Every structure is written in C-alpha cells, then in structure tokens.
Amino acid sequence: MSLLVTGLSGLVTNDPSLGAGPLGVIRDAAVVFEGAVVAWAGPASQAPAADRVHDAGGRAAIPGFVDSHAHLVFAGDRTAEFDARMSGTPYTAGGIRTTVAATRAASDAELSANVGRLVAEALRQGTTVIECKSGYGLTVEDEARSLRIAGEHTDEVTYLGAHVVPAGLDADAYVDLVTGPMLERCAPYARWVDVFCERGAFDGDQARAVLEAGAKRGLVPRVHANQLGHGPGVRLAVELGAASADHCTHLDDADVDALASGNTVATLLPGAEFSTRSPYPDARRLLDAGVTVALSTDCNPGSSFTTSMPFCVAVAVREMGMTPDEAVQAATLGGARALRRTDVGRITPGARADLVLLDAPSHVHLAYRPGVPLVTAVWQHGERVV
C-alpha cells in the first residue's frame, strides 16, 4: 500500500542530491511511501500516483528525529535533587545511586511501563528512533533485565554497566565484574557498550578496559566523555573507533582535532546543561572544525528529564552557536550517524519511511517558536502513529 504526502511547503530530506543546501530542502514538495520505505521524494507537481493521499496543507516536514542517547530504564523520582540544584547545590552525578536503589526495587512490569510511556512521549514529539541504555541496575541480574526490558521498546540498546561504581565496592573490582560476568550475561541483549569516563566514575584505564572487553564480545563502543571536566574520554573514544563521544562539554584543541580526524560523532546533550545550569558545549567550534555533530535528549531522571528533541534543537540554536539548519540536521541525520544507521534520519528513496509533519511553514520554526508543540503528525515505518 502506497501513500502520497503532498502539499508540503518544504521537505527536509538530508539528501543534497534531492534539494537545496546541505539539508536537501525541496520546496512545494511531496513524498511517496511504499509500505515502510520511501519510494520517491520531489516537487509535488511531479509526484506519482499512490493508493492513498494525505494533503499536508502547506506545512513543512522533516525526517523523524533520531535520539541516540537516552537512559529510560529507571524507577523513582529525583525532583528534590533538581529543586536543590535550582536552589544553588552543584551537580555532581551522585544522584545516580538514588535511581539505582529505586530501579532495583521496581518490578519488570513497572520498569517496562515507564520505558513505554517515555518512548510514546518522545514519539508524540517526532522521535521515531531512540537509543536506550542500562546503567541503573549495576548488578549482573539487574543490568541484564534492564537491557532485556529496553529491547522490548527499541533495537538500539546499550550496555552501561560502567555508569558509576556502586556504593561500598572497589572501582577496579567492579570493573572486573563489568568486563567479566556482567558482560557475559548482558552482551546478548545489547548492540553497544558505553562507559561514564569522568571524575567520580571511571578513569581512562578503567574505561579502556570496559570498552575493549565489550568490543571483544561484538559490542560497538560509545563513551560518556568530558561532561563535568576535561579528561581522556574523547580521545579514547576516537582511538577505539567509538561510534560517538557524548557530552563533549570540556574540550581542548587536541580533543577537537581528534574528533575532526576520526569517525566518532560528537553527540551534544543540551538538556543536561539546561537542567544542571552547567556550561553548554561549543557546537560552533566543533562544526567549524569539520566534526560530525548529533543532538540528543540524554533523557534520564536526574540531569535531563526531557524526551523533547524540538526542545534540544531550540536550546542548541540559542545557546550553542548552531544555526537552525545545523540543529535540525544534527537531531536527525547526526543521530543516525551516531547510531551508524543509513536507513533513518533522511527522506530519500530506500530510507525508512519516518516523517514528521510540523504545524509550521518551515523547519526553522522548531527554533523560532521554542516550547510550542509544532509536531502535528508522525509516520513511522510508513504508518501514521501520531
């Protein structure tokens, strides 16, 4: 069954061969889905016939957002921690252990229901692909069940046993657990391996051990890097061929040069800086150096409790030096590259039919009208889901 979406004022394709500029914008556009795949995109006047037609009424459309960094398997509430931060208490990442305790105490059904609620919330805001990490279990069984539950809701599942060191345990001994019995139990459920390489979490040698062990089990590395201060995380990510280095808030010239010379995507998470009143990463510096940049929500209960990619686009434009075009591309194609996907993040023949219709004449309105619910329809795998 084919579908023609026509009457588009503008269509962001992220394929320069189809339209203008790096976003490949087609004006007065249409797109045709054949089942779950994009069959055609171009000027509405040239659109082929289809079994069904949806008239967009002069609205703009973009590819579905690709959120490549989220922590959705959790229980509990950290409102008090947020309130304290907004009252002047600095963020230190120590609240992760609070969520660990609540997550361990929750049932599988409670955890799965919460993940489903957040995935649905993200979908209503245009996110058609979302990554999900473990990291709030920190025992062999709790990490494995977190990954199993994540896999009920997304194919992009990340093993983050190395989130923090559990209270009362020696860091090196815990790394032995993460790289040994925990990895053996968790690897079948995951595609990725991640580590929080940061003060108060894991140092460079410990992070290397975690990532190399995961890679030996077929998991592709990603790294929480340089969020709270400067450290070895970014350069370690590039050295090990990680798909992404995430946060990238505190960088020196060598870090930027490493990212520019490698294939590791710099995934920026403005929701974390917004929620912790921390300095924002300098996206302009990275983009000018030729680094591939992604935007993601970092949805988690402590430091970035948002599922809204439109919010992240608006903050990135206002606070991080990105243009609206760059931010939209980072939130779609950039996220796809951070997940090493070529089937999403673009509207081009052969890509997955994920489309977001905006109640606006241009994608620029995502930054121009911050906080306004502009997403009016979403297609995922060719089916309308919002």
N, C-alpha and C positions, 0 to 999 in steps of 0.2 A: 504494500500500500504506500503510495507516494503522497507527499504533502508539499504544496507550494505556499511559502510565506512571502507575501508580496506587499507592496505599499510601504516599503521601508525608506525612511528619509536618508538613512545612512546605515551601512553594514560594515562593521569592523571584521575583517577576515583574518588578519595577521598573515596574509599572503600578499606580498607586494606585486606578485605577478597578476593579481586579480584586480587591484585597485590602487589608489593613490597613497604614497608615502609608506613608511615602514609598517603602518597598520593595515595597509591594503584596503583603504576605505572605498567602498562603492556607494555612490550617491544614487538616489531613486532606484533602490536595489530590490532584489528578490533572491530567495534561496529555495532549493528543492531538496527534500529528504526522500530517500528511497529506503524505507524501513528505518534502520538505526544508523544510516550512513548518509553523509552529504553527497548528493548526486550532482549538484550544479549550483553555482552562485554567480550573479552578474546583474546587469541592468534589468529592471522589471520589464522593460519593453521587449526584451529578448527571451523572457522566461519560457521554458517549455511547459506543456500542459501537465497536470498532475491529477490524481484521483480526488484530492481534497484541496481546498484553498483557505488560507487564513489571511485576511486583509489587516495589515498592521496599522493602517490609518495614519501614516506619516510619522510613525515612531521610529526610533533608532534601535539597532540590535548589535549585540556583541557575542563572542563565544562565551560559553559557560565559564565562570571563574574556576580556577584550579588552586585550591588551598593546600599547599604542600607541607604545612607544619601545624599540627593540632594535637592536643592532649585531651581526649574525650572520655577515656575510661576512668571515671573517678566517682567518688561519693563525697558527701559533706558540703559544707559551706564555709567560705572564708571572708564573709562580709566584714567581720570585725577587724581582720587584718587590713583590708582595703581602707576601712574607716580610719584605722590608726595611721596608715601611710598618708592619707589625705590630711591628717592632723599633725604630720611632721615626723613620723617614725620612718627612717630609711628602709628601703627594700634590701633584704639580704638573702633571699631564696630559702630561708629557714622554714617557711610555712609549708614547704613540700611535705615534710614529715607529718604535719597535721592531716593532709589529704591522704597520705599513706594509711594512717590509722583508720580513717573513715572508710576507705576503699576496701581494706582487708575485712572490715566488719560487714560490708554490704553483701547481699546475695547476688548470684549471677543475674537473676531477673531484674533486680534493681539497677545493676550496672548497665545491662543491655538496654533497658528502657531509657536511661539517661542518655546513652550514646545515640539511640534512635531519635530522641527528642532534639538533640543538638544538631544531628545530621539533617533532620527535617527543617529545623530553624535556618540552617545555612542554605538549604535548597531554596527556601522561600525568598532568600536574598540573592539567588543566582549562582550558588556554588554547586556545580554538577560533579566535581571530583574533589574528594577530601582525603588527606592522609591522616592516620591516627596512630599515636604512639602508646606503648605501655609506659611504665615508669612510676606508677603509684601502688605497685604491689611489693616489689623488692624482696620477695621470696620466690623460690622456684615455682611453687604451685600458683601463687598469686600473679606472677608475671605471665605464666602460661595461660591462665584463664583470662587475663586482660587481653592478651593477643587473640585468643580464640573469640572473645566477645567482639573485639574490634573487627575481626574478619567477618562477622555477621553483617556488618554495615558498610564495609569498604574493602577493596582489593589492595589498597595502599597501606600496609601495616608495618610498623616499625618497632623493633625490639629495643627498648630503652631501659634495660635493667640497670645500666650505669647512669641513673638520674642523680641520685645522691647516695652517700653511704648511710645505711640505716643506723639509728642511734645505738651506741654500745658496741659496734663492730669495728674492727681494724680495717682501714681502707684497702691495704694490699690483700688481706684475706678475703674481703668482699669482692675485689677484682677477680681473685681466683674462682670464686663462686660464679660470678657473671660470665667468665670466659670458659667455665667448665660445666658443671651440672645444669646450671640455669640455661646456658646457651643450648646444650643438648636438648633440653626439654622445649625450649621456645623456638628454635630455628625453624621447625616445620610450619609454624604459623605466620612467619614474617617474611617480608621481602627485603627489609632494610635493617641495618644496625646503627644505633646512634649512641652518643655519649655526651654528657654535660662536662665539657673541658673548661673548668672555671675554678677560681678560688672558692674554697668551701665545698667543692665537689671532687673532680678528678684532675690530676695534673697531666702533663704531656705524656709521660711514660705510661701512666695508667690508661690514658685514653688510647694511646697507640696499641696497647695490649688488647683492649676491648675491640677496637676496630679490626685489627689483624685477625683476631680469633673469629670474629663474625664473618670476615671475608673468606676465611678458610671453609666455613660452612655454607658459602654461597650467598651470604647477605651483603648487600651493597652499602658502603659507609655513607653516613651523614653525620654532621657534627654541630652541636651547640657550641658556638665559638665566639669569644671576645664580646660577651654581653656586658658583664659587670666591670671589666677592666681589660687591659691588654694582656694577652697570653699567647700560647703556642697553637691554639686551636685552628686558626685559619690556615696557617702554613702546613700544619699537619693534615688538614683536610685536602689541600691541594696535592701534597706529597703522596697521599694514599689514594688519590683519584676519587675522592668522595663526590657524590652527586651534588651536595650542597653544603655550604657553611652557613649556619643560620644565626641570626642576630647581627654580627659584624658591626657592632656599635663603636668599638675602640680599636682603630686600625692605624698602623704606621705605614710608611711608604712601601716597605718590603711586603707587607700583607697585601696591599693593593696591587703591587706588581705581580705577586704570586697568583692572585685571582685572575688578573688580566692575561697571564701567560698560560693558565691551565684551563680545564674544562669544568671546574667546580662553580656552580651557581652561587651567588651571594643572595641568600634569602633574608629579606628585611621584614621585621615584625613590629610595625609602629604601634600596635595595640599594647605591647609590653611597655614601651616608653611612655605612652599616654597614661597607662594605669599605674605606673610606678614613679611618675614625674622625673624620669631619667633623661639624659641627653639622647636626642634622636641620632640614628646613623646618618652619615652624609652620603645619600644616594647620588647626588650630583658628582661627587668625587669619583665614585665607582663607575658611573655611566661614562663620564668623560675619559676614563682610563680604558674603556672598552670591555668592562666586566659585564657579564650577563646577570641581571638582577631579577629576582622574584619578590613578590609581596604575598604575605600570608598573615593569618589572624593570630597564630600562636594560641588559639583558644584553650584556656585552662582556668581552673577555679581561683588561682592565686594572683597571677600577674597580668592576665589579659583575657578577661572573661567576656569575649565577644566572638560571634560567629560571622560578623558582617564584613565581607570583603569590600562593599562600597564604602564603609567607614574607613577601612585601611587605605583605599585609594585616595579619599579626601584628605586624610592626615598626611599621607606621603607627599601630596602636592603642596599642602600648606606648610609642612614642617621639614621636609627632607630634600627640597630642591628639585623635585621631579615635575615634568610637565604633565598635563592630563593624559596626553597620548602615551607617554612613558609609563605612567602609573597603571593605566588600563592594560597595556601590553604586559607589564610585569605581573599583573594579577591574573592573567590568562595564559599567554604563551610562556612567560617566565616561570610560572608554577609548573607548567607541563615539562619544561626543560629540567627543572629541579627534580622532577619525578622520572626523568628520562622517557617521557612519553611523546610520541609524534602524532597520536590519534586524537588528542584533545588540545584545547587552547587555541584552536583555529577553526575557521569555517572555509573549508576548501574541499574539493571532490576527494572522497575516500576517507575523510576525517569522520569521527563520531559525531552524530547529529545532536550536539549540545548547544542550545541557543538561548540567549536571554534577551527578552524584549523590554525596552525601557519606556516608561511613560514620559518621554522627552524627545526632542528632535535631534539630539546629538549625544554621543558618549561623554562629551565634555561635562555634561550636567552632573555626572557622578561626583565630580569635584566642585562644580559650580553651585550645586544645591545640596550641601552636606546635611546628612541626617534625614533627608526626605526619602520615603520608600518608593523609589523610582521603578523597581522591578515589578512589571505587570504581568509577565508570562515567562515560563521557563519550559523548554523542551530538553529532555534527557534521553539519550538513545533513540531520538526521533519521536518520543511520546511526550505529550504535554503533561507536566506534573504539577505545575502551578498556574 
